[in-house]
Amino acid sequence: MAINPKSPPKPDPRLNPWRDDIAADHLRGEVEAPAFVRGQDHDVIAPVTNLHRSPAHGAVVDSQLLLGERFRVYDVKGAWAWGQCQHDDYVGYVLREDLDMCQNITHIVRQLRSHIFSDPDIKSRPIMAVSMGSRLSAIGSSGRFTELENGGFIVSQAIMPESATVPDYIATARQFLGTPYLWGGRESMGIDCSGLVQIALSMAGLACPRDSDLQEASLGYAVNEEPIAGDIVFWRGHVGLISAPGRLLHANATHMQVVEEDFTEASERIASTSGSVTAIKRLRS
């Protein structure tokens, strides 16, 4: 009796744009679908837009995109665009109205939160508030302000060239202390544990996946010793940064905000629901 070989596992749908009815063109041969498309890139034009698991306002929010981040659209139905984030490959649905054609991104917001004003004057009308990591297209300067291609002005000290980095990712993460915990959040109004790690590392120029299990699998190298400042500690479904000897900096649903606390106490508390530490990863020798 012949035994059919097992089908190869399908690519992780979190990171690979495929559904039963459509898939990205580069996935030909890896998945089966009646249609394969190349996709079209767009930039986010809202201060932040949610990345939903399905095309409904009430659907789970898996992540967020910030102003200026790029999203490759593979399908549009009604109010929703389905595609893939270009900064971390995450796949999901965003509101079509929050996307527009691509700009020439030149700068990144470096402060935790800043305002874009209607005129180069701090007393002028604020158009929107933008969070750290947002991407902007600058076309000129006016005094202490930078003029933006899509309209408005931002204080120049709040931004940095796109090619610049902030190497101290612990200092970057500390700027989020007190930020409310928000599942799927990646911004100054709400952030989750893996979102905090992702933003802090990305500002340092380090590529970082979105979910904690993906971070654990890909970041740094594992160590079997007491964690030191800069290490990243993982539990099942949770991640945090060692900010100083014996201190853990993380967004968590116990405090419902980003906190810095005693590592041993936090680890014991987390272990009661998520089990023991699964990995300690070190980014630098």
N, C-alpha and C positions, 0 to 999 in steps of 0.2 A: 504494500500500500504506500503510495507516494505521500510524502509530507510536504505541504506547501511551506516554503521559507517565510520567515516573518518579514513583514514589510518594514523598510527602514523607518525610523522615527521621523515625524514631520518636524520642520524647523520650529523653534519656540515662537509662538504667535505674538508674544510681547515684543519681539525684536525683528520679526520677519513679516512683511505685509502680505498676508494671504488669508483668504476666506474661501468658503466652498464655491462661491460664485465668481471670484476675481482674485488675481494675484499680481504682484510686481513682475515685470518682465524678466528681471535677473533671477527669478526663482523657477524659471522653466527647467524641468528635469528634476526638481526637488519636491514639487507639489503638483497635484492635479487640479486644474481649474478650467472652466469653459472660456475664460478670457484672461489674457495677460496684457498689462498696460505699463507704459514707461513712467507715468507720473509727471507732475508739473510742480515746480517749487514755488512757494509763496512765503511771505514774511508775516508774522503776527503784528497787527496794528493796534491791538488793545493792550492796556497795561499788563494784563495777564489773561490767559484763556485756559479753561479746564480741558484736559484730555480725558474723554469719557470712554468707558469700556464698550458701550453701545450707543446708538444715536438717539438719546433721550435725555432731557434735562435731569431726570431723576436717576439716571444710571450712575454706577460707581465711577468716581473720579480717580483714575490711577496716577495721574501726574498733572503738571501744568506747563504751559509754555509762556515765556515772558516776552515783552515787547521786543520785536526785531529778530526773534529766533525763527529759524527756517523750518518749514513743514512741507513735505512732499506729498501732494494730493494725488491719490489714485482713483478716487470715486467720490462723486457728489450726489446726494439725494436730499432734496428739500433744503432744510436749513443746515444740514450737516455735511462736513467733508471728512472722508476717511483717508488716513495716510500715516506717514512716519516722520517723527521728529528727526531732524538732521544732526542735532547736537549729541543725541544719545541713542538713536535708532528705535526709540519706543514707538509703538503703534497704537492708534486709537482714533477717536472721533472728536473733532473740534467744531465750533460754530463757524459756518462759512463766512459770516459777516465780520469775523475777527481776523480774516486773512486778506492780503492784497499782494500785488506783484512785488518781486524782490527789489530791495534797495542795495546801494553800495554801502555796506556796514563799515564804519570807520572807528567807532568808539564803543566802550562798555561802561555801564554805570558801576562805579566802584563803592559808592556809599550805600549804606543799608537801604535808604529810601531818599528820593529826591523828587523835586517837582519840575515839570516842564511848564514854562510860563508863556503867555501870549506875546509878551514883549521883553526886551532885555532890561527888566526892572523887577525887583523882588516884590514890588507893590502891584504889579500887573496881575491879570487874571490867571490863576493856575489852570492849565488845560488838563493835566493828569499827573498822578504820582506814579513813579516808576521805581522798581526794586533793583537791588544789586544783581548784576548779571544781565540786565536788559541791554539790548544792542541798538545803537543809534547811527544815523547817517548825518554827519556834520558837513555843512557847506560853507561855514565862515565863522567869524567871531565878532563880538561887539562888547568891548570892555571886558568885564569879568564873565561874560556869557558866551556860550557857543550856540550858533544858529543851526537848526535842524532842517533837513530836506523836507520832511513831511509837515513842517510848520512848528513854530514855537522856539523857545530858548531855554537852555539849561545852564545852571552855574557850572563853569568849567572845572572847578575843583571836585565836582561830583563824578567826573568821568575820567577815563584813561583810554589811550589808543588801544584798538582791538588786539594789537600784538603784545601789549604789556601784560604783566602778571603781578600777582601779590603772593610771593612765595610762602609767607607765614600763614598757612591755612588754619592754624589754631586761632590766631588773632582774628582772622576773617570769621570763623565760626562763632567766636565770642561776641561779635557784633549782633548776633541774633539772640543773645540772652534775653529772656522775657517774651520772645515772640510766641504767640499762641500755637499750640500743636494743632495741625490740620492734616488729616489723612490725604495724601496725594499732593500736599502743598510744597512749593518751591520758592516762596517769596516772603517778604518781610511782614506780611499780614497773616501768614500762616504757613507752617512748614512741618514736615514729618522727619523721622530719624534719618532715612536714607537721602531725603532731599537736602538736609543740612550738610551731610557729608559730600554730596554731589556738588552743591554750590561752592562750598569751601575749597574743594580740590580743583574744580574747574577754574576758579579765580586764580589759582596757583599754576594754571596751565597744564593740569593733570587730567587726562581723560578719565571719566568715571561713569559707570552705568547707573541706571535709575533705582533698581530694587536692591535690597540688602543682600539677597542670595547671589545676585549677579556681581555685586561688589566683592563679596567674600571670595567668589571664584576667580576674580580677575585682578584685584588690586594687590600690589606689593608681593611680599613673600612671608610665609608663616614662620612664627617664632614660638618656641616652647620655653618661655621664661616670663618673669614678671614684666608687664607692659611698661613702656617708658613713654614720655611725652612725644606725641606725634603718631603713636600707634593707633590702629583702628581695631576695635573689639567687636566681635559678632556673637550674637545669640540667635536662636531660631526666631526669625522675624524681627530682629532688632539689631541696631548698630549704633556705636558711639565712638567718640574720639577721646583718647587720653590727653588731657590738656596740660597736665602737670603731674608730678609723682603722686600717685594715689587719688587722682581726680578724674572724673568722667564728665565730659561735656556732650549732651545729647538732647534731642527733642523726644519727649515721651508722654504717653497718655496717662501716667500717674499724676504728674504735676500739671499736665495739659499745657506745657510750654517748654521752651528750651532752658535747661538748667545746667549748672556745674555743681557736682556733688561728690561725696566720698565714693570712690570706686568700689570698695569692698561692700559697703552698705547697699549701693545700687545693684551690684552684681547678685547679691543674695536675694534681693527683692525680685529682680528680673527672673532669676532661676526658679522662683516659686511658680511662675506661669509659663516660662519659655525654656526651661532647662538650663544646663550649665553653658558656659562659654564654648562656642563651637570653633572659634579661631581667633588668633591675634595676628594681625597683618602689619608688617613694617614696610614703609614706602622707601626709606632711604637707609643706606648703610651707616 
